[in-house]
Amino acid sequence: MYATQKHATRILSAVMGGKTLTDALAEVWRADPELKPQQRGAIQDVCYGALRQLGLLNTMLDTLLSKPVHEMELRALLLVGIYQLNFTRAAPYTVVDHAVKVAAHTGTGQGKGLVNAILRNFLRRRDELVKEARRTDAGHWSHPDWWIAAMRKAYPSAWRSVLEQSNQHPPMTLRVNRRQGTVDGYLAELAAVDIQARALDDTAILLAHPVGVDKLPGFFDGRVSVQDWGAQHAARLLDAQPGMRVLDACAAPGGKTGHLLELADLDLMAIDVDGQRLARVDDNLKRLGLKAALRAGDAAVPKIWWDGKPFDRILADVPCSATGVARRHPDIKWLRRYNDFVTFSQQQRQMLDALWPLLAPGGKLVYATCSIFPAENSAQADAFAARHPDAERLPLSEGLPVDGQLLPTPEHDGFYYALFRKRP
């Protein structure tokens, strides 16, 4: 318990200071390599849970405090303690006792007494505090106020569901490599090892409960991959036929790259601006037994990496706010700012305008994001079509909304798709 609280406090404090959860976790793993897998799992559970419920936790803590706590690490410790007391089965006495011990090492003279008083007061008033906090938007929805307001405006009838889903545990979905098997066959293999699952379509399988990839039959032989069902629409929507020259822009970590090559034999180029992330594409393709030409480069600057030969298909899976996958990355809710969408929109526009000339006449381009904000999605697609008279907007395939916006559900994350064809 002590190690869990100590490290979770450090991680939550780092995120509150602007660091991503991924980077904060990695920093702790490097600093304490002796942590056992079970300890790492416990730390991650607390960090992810506290960030999902941070709006509620902050609201209750502010009610309990007589004056603000300016030291980030001490505030993070209080939030961790309140999360454990309200959302876990840990013994209350143990949570308080170890939190006081952690406070003794935060470097503040008042830490121990404050932590002891606040956590014990929370236990006495828990029902009242939770009830009052949930009457506020921040406490009820555990999202920033500006985010809540933006969802209300964008989705008048669905905003509640969107916010609720963003606070849930994400689904674990598999993609069966149809070069090596079928959904029915793989479901039988899962049943044989007592893994409950059901088919979503002819390649996607939803697990009843997440498991480690080492538990998945044939994972390391490339027979199956982990990929959200919403993300699996990209490769199908591109409709790449055997022999076509295809560009996967912003390809890392390679899930869509692998899916494209599972569907057809292609002359495929995968690029990414981050060379280290591009190495993950290579690893994924090796596991699947597939090949593509990998290039490190910025999709918005084709002259650096393009050989001058047009592409029949382009997948523009552009950088975005990632707000559609916030339940997988709950730090996104607290790190994003409203003005970030101006920057993302500019990047997306530059990338689309740079990639369009690379598409052959009659070719197709899929614009994709994992965002749920219209500024990055429908507004961006509409503006692109207005700038390019030779861009014909095509209807989407069955299973996708007419407007291209997938909102988070228990079966998939939030994604957006738009399909364009270059007029001859």
Long-range contacts (C-beta under 8 A, 24 or more apart in sequence): 1-90, 1-94, 1-95, 1-98, 2-98, 2-101, 2-102, 3-35, 3-39, 3-43, 4-39, 4-42, 4-43, 4-46, 5-46, 5-77, 5-80, 5-81, 5-84, 5-95, 5-98, 5-99, 5-102, 6-102, 6-105, 7-32, 7-35, 7-43, 8-43, 8-46, 8-47, 8-50, 8-80, 9-73, 9-76, 9-77, 9-80, 9-102, 10-73, 10-76, 11-43, 11-47, 12-47, 12-50, 12-51, 12-76, 12-79, 12-80, 13-72, 13-73, 13-75, 13-76, 15-47, 15-51, 15-331, 15-334, 15-335, 16-72, 16-75, 16-76, 16-334, 17-72, 18-335, 20-329, 20-331, 20-335, 21-47, 21-48, 21-51, 21-329, 21-330, 21-331, 22-329, 46-80, 46-83, 46-84, 46-88, 48-330, 49-83, 49-87, 49-88, 50-79, 50-80, 50-83, 51-330, 51-331, 51-333, 51-334, 52-142, 52-167, 52-327, 52-330, 53-83, 53-87, 53-142, 53-167, 54-79, 54-142, 54-330, 54-333, 54-334, 55-138, 55-139, 55-140, 55-141, 55-142, 55-143, 55-144, 56-130, 56-133, 56-134, 56-138, 56-139, 56-140, 56-142, 57-82, 57-83, 58-138, 59-133, 59-136, 59-138, 59-139, 60-122, 60-129, 60-130, 60-133, 60-139, 61-118, 63-129, 63-132, 63-133, 64-118, 64-121, 64-122, 64-125, 64-129, 65-118, 69-114, 71-106, 71-108, 73-106, 74-103, 74-106, 74-108, 74-111, 74-114, 74-115, 77-102, 77-103, 77-106, 77-111, 77-115, 78-114, 78-115, 78-118, 78-119, 81-115, 81-118, 81-119, 81-122, 82-119, 82-122, 85-119, 85-122, 85-123, 85-126, 86-122, 86-126, 86-130, 92-123, 95-119, 96-120, 96-123, 141-167, 142-167, 142-333, 143-333, 144-333, 144-334, 144-336, 146-338, 147-323, 147-333, 147-336, 150-338, 150-373, 151-372, 154-372, 154-373, 154-374, 155-407, 158-407, 161-407, 162-372, 162-407, 162-408, 162-414, 165-327, 165-407, 165-408, 165-409, 165-410, 166-326, 166-327, 166-333, 166-408, 167-327, 167-330, 168-327, 168-410, 169-210, 169-327, 170-228, 170-325, 170-327, 170-328, 170-413, 171-206, 171-207, 171-228, 171-229, 171-410, 171-411, 171-412, 172-206, 172-207, 172-209, 172-210, 172-211, 172-226, 173-200, 173-204, 173-205, 173-206, 173-207, 173-226, 173-227, 173-228, 173-229, 173-232, 173-411, 173-412, 174-204, 174-205, 174-206, 174-207, 174-216, 174-224, 174-225, 174-226, 174-227, 175-203, 175-204, 175-205, 175-224, 175-225, 175-226, 175-227, 175-232, 175-255, 175-259, 175-262, 176-203, 176-204, 176-205, 176-223, 176-224, 177-222, 177-223, 177-224, 177-225, 177-262, 177-288, 178-202, 178-203, 178-262, 178-263, 179-262, 180-218, 180-221, 180-222, 180-223, 181-218, 181-223, 181-224, 186-217, 186-218, 186-223, 186-224, 189-217, 189-218, 190-216, 190-217, 192-217, 193-217, 200-229, 200-411, 201-229, 201-399, 203-232, 204-229, 204-232, 206-411, 220-287, 221-287, 222-287, 222-288, 222-289, 222-290, 225-255, 225-258, 225-259, 225-284, 225-288, 227-255, 227-259, 228-325, 228-412, 228-413, 228-415, 229-411, 229-412, 230-324, 230-370, 230-406, 230-412, 230-413, 230-414, 230-415, 231-255, 231-256, 231-370, 231-413, 231-415, 232-259, 233-397, 233-399, 233-400, 233-406, 233-415, 233-417, 234-259, 234-315, 234-317, 234-366, 234-368, 234-417, 235-259, 235-260, 235-262, 235-263, 235-315, 236-263, 236-397, 237-366, 237-396, 237-397, 237-400, 237-417, 237-419, 238-313, 238-315, 238-364, 238-366, 239-313, 239-364, 240-264, 240-266, 240-312, 240-313, 241-312, 242-266, 243-267, 244-312, 244-313, 245-269, 245-309, 245-310, 245-311, 245-312, 245-313, 245-360, 246-311, 246-312, 246-313, 246-314, 246-315, 247-271, 247-311, 247-313, 247-314, 247-315, 247-355, 247-358, 248-292, 248-315, 248-317, 249-299, 249-314, 249-315, 249-316, 249-317, 249-318, 249-351, 249-355, 250-299, 250-316, 250-317, 250-318, 250-319, 250-351, 251-278, 251-281, 251-294, 251-317, 252-277, 252-278, 252-280, 252-281, 253-277, 253-280, 253-281, 253-284, 254-280, 254-281, 254-282, 254-283, 254-284, 254-285, 255-284, 256-315, 256-317, 257-281, 257-284, 257-285, 257-292, 258-284, 258-285, 258-288, 258-290, 260-315, 261-285, 261-288, 261-290, 261-291, 261-292, 262-288, 262-290, 268-292, 268-293, 269-293, 269-294, 269-295, 269-311, 270-294, 270-295, 271-295, 271-296, 271-297, 271-299, 271-305, 272-296, 272-297, 273-297, 273-298, 273-299, 299-351, 299-354, 299-355, 300-347, 300-350, 300-351, 300-354, 301-354, 302-354, 302-355, 302-357, 302-358, 306-358, 310-358, 310-359, 310-360, 310-363, 311-358, 311-359, 311-360, 311-363, 312-360, 312-363, 312-364, 313-363, 313-364, 313-365, 313-366, 314-355, 314-358, 314-359, 314-363, 314-364, 314-365, 314-366, 315-365, 315-366, 315-368, 316-351, 316-352, 316-355, 316-365, 316-366, 316-367, 316-368, 317-368, 317-369, 318-347, 318-348, 318-351, 318-352, 318-367, 318-368, 318-369, 319-344, 319-347, 319-348, 319-351, 320-344, 320-348, 320-369, 320-370, 320-371, 320-376, 321-371, 321-373, 321-376, 322-370, 322-371, 323-370, 323-371, 323-372, 323-373, 323-414, 324-369, 324-370, 324-371, 324-372, 324-406, 324-407, 324-408, 324-413, 324-414, 324-415, 324-416, 325-370, 325-413, 325-414, 327-408, 327-413, 328-413, 341-373, 341-375, 341-376, 344-371, 344-375, 344-376, 345-375, 345-376, 345-379, 345-380, 348-376, 348-380, 349-380, 349-383, 349-384, 352-380, 352-384, 353-384, 353-387, 356-388, 356-391, 356-422, 359-422, 360-422, 361-422, 361-423, 361-424, 362-421, 362-422, 362-424, 363-421, 363-422, 364-394, 364-419, 364-420, 364-421, 364-422, 365-391, 365-419, 365-420, 365-421, 365-422, 366-417, 366-418, 366-419, 366-420, 367-416, 367-417, 367-418, 367-419, 367-420, 368-415, 368-416, 368-417, 368-418, 369-415, 369-416, 370-413, 370-414, 370-415, 370-416, 371-414, 371-416, 372-405, 372-407, 372-408, 372-414, 372-416, 374-405, 376-416, 377-404, 377-405, 377-416, 377-418, 378-403, 378-404, 378-405, 378-416, 378-418, 381-418, 384-418, 384-420, 385-420, 390-422, 390-423, 391-420, 391-421, 391-422, 391-423, 392-420, 392-421, 392-422, 392-423, 393-418, 393-419, 393-420, 394-419, 394-420, 394-421, 395-419
